[in-house]
Amino acid sequence: MKPRNEKVQKFLEEVMMIDAEKHASLMEMRGIVFNIYPRAEERMMYGGIMFSLDSADFGGLFVRKNHISFEFSNGYAMEDPDQCLEGTGEFRRHLKIRTRADIKNKSVAFFVKQAV
């Protein structure tokens, strides 16, 4: 799905030029978000892609040197039977996605469904 937001599109193009594997992972995870929440909005914030629904942020994708971090605004309240979520902040938790296989292995869709 092509982003409606020009800044998101530019960010994705830049990632593609630098790291095709991370770009593929970003696109797959964006697809999961929009499949589950077709009305979700995305914008660039804090150097990554933030997702919101009805003006409330629920998560974001951030490219790091060795992984992509999928951060969830209220991750502390999520079910996490396999203890995939990381972080010790008051509310946020994140998944570290190092390979495309991690998207399935760390149950990204399971967490996205809980995000709103």
C-alpha positions as CSV (number, residue, x, y, z in Angstrom):
1,M,0.0,0.0,0.0
2,K,1.4,3.3,-1.0
3,P,1.4,5.9,1.8
4,R,-0.9,8.9,1.4
5,N,1.5,11.0,3.6
6,E,4.4,12.4,1.5
7,K,6.8,12.3,4.3
8,V,6.1,8.7,5.0
9,Q,6.6,7.9,1.3
10,K,10.0,9.7,1.3
11,F,11.1,7.9,4.4
12,L,10.2,4.5,2.9
13,E,12.1,5.4,-0.3
14,E,15.2,6.3,1.7
15,V,15.0,3.1,3.7
16,M,14.7,1.1,0.4
17,M,17.9,2.7,-0.9
18,I,19.8,1.9,2.3
19,D,18.5,-1.5,3.3
20,A,16.0,-3.5,1.1
21,E,15.4,-6.1,3.8
22,K,14.3,-3.5,6.3
23,H,12.2,-1.8,3.7
24,A,10.4,-5.2,3.0
25,S,9.9,-5.7,6.7
26,L,8.4,-2.1,7.1
27,M,6.1,-2.7,4.2
28,E,4.9,-6.0,5.5
29,M,4.2,-4.6,9.0
30,R,2.4,-1.5,7.5
31,G,0.3,-4.0,5.6
32,I,-0.6,-5.8,8.8
33,V,-1.6,-2.5,10.4
34,F,-3.8,-1.4,7.5
35,N,-5.3,-4.9,7.1
36,I,-6.4,-4.8,10.7
37,Y,-7.3,-1.1,10.9
38,P,-8.1,0.1,7.4
39,R,-9.0,3.6,8.7
40,A,-5.6,4.0,10.5
41,E,-3.6,7.1,9.7
42,E,0.2,7.3,9.5
43,R,2.6,10.2,9.8
44,M,6.3,10.8,10.5
45,M,7.1,11.6,14.1
46,Y,10.2,11.0,16.3
47,G,12.0,9.8,13.2
48,G,9.6,6.9,12.5
49,I,6.2,6.1,11.3
50,M,3.4,6.7,13.9
51,F,0.0,5.1,13.5
52,S,-3.2,6.5,14.9
53,L,-6.9,5.8,14.8
54,D,-9.4,8.5,15.6
55,S,-6.6,10.9,16.4
56,A,-5.1,8.5,19.1
57,D,-1.6,7.2,18.6
58,F,-1.4,3.4,19.1
59,G,2.1,2.5,17.8
60,G,5.0,3.2,15.5
61,L,7.7,1.7,13.4
62,F,11.3,2.9,14.0
63,V,14.3,1.8,12.0
64,R,17.4,1.2,14.2
65,K,20.9,0.1,13.1
66,N,20.3,-3.6,13.8
67,H,16.5,-4.0,13.9
68,I,13.2,-2.3,13.4
69,S,11.3,-1.4,16.6
70,F,7.5,-1.8,16.6
71,E,6.5,0.3,19.6
72,F,3.1,0.1,21.2
73,S,1.8,3.1,23.1
74,N,-0.1,0.9,25.7
75,G,2.1,-2.2,25.4
76,Y,2.1,-2.6,29.2
77,A,-1.6,-3.7,29.0
78,M,-1.1,-6.2,26.2
79,E,-1.3,-10.0,26.6
80,D,2.1,-11.4,25.9
81,P,2.1,-15.1,26.5
82,D,5.4,-15.7,24.9
83,Q,7.1,-12.7,26.5
84,C,8.0,-11.1,23.1
85,L,7.5,-7.5,24.2
86,E,10.5,-5.6,25.6
87,G,10.8,-2.4,27.6
88,T,10.3,-1.3,31.1
89,G,8.7,2.1,30.6
90,E,5.5,3.1,32.3
91,F,3.3,2.4,29.3
92,R,5.2,1.6,26.1
93,R,6.5,-1.8,25.0
94,H,8.2,-2.8,21.8
95,L,9.1,-5.7,19.6
96,K,12.6,-5.9,18.0
97,I,12.2,-7.1,14.5
98,R,15.6,-8.2,13.1
99,T,14.5,-10.4,10.2
100,R,11.3,-10.8,8.2
101,A,10.8,-14.1,9.9
102,D,10.5,-12.2,13.2
103,I,7.3,-10.6,12.0
104,K,5.6,-14.0,12.2
105,N,7.7,-15.5,15.0
106,K,7.1,-12.6,17.3
107,S,3.4,-12.4,16.4
108,V,3.3,-8.8,15.1
109,A,-0.4,-9.2,14.0
110,F,-1.4,-10.5,17.5
111,F,0.0,-7.4,19.1
112,V,-1.3,-5.0,16.5
113,K,-4.8,-6.4,17.1
114,Q,-4.5,-5.4,20.8
115,A,-3.0,-2.0,20.1
116,V,-6.4,-0.2,19.8
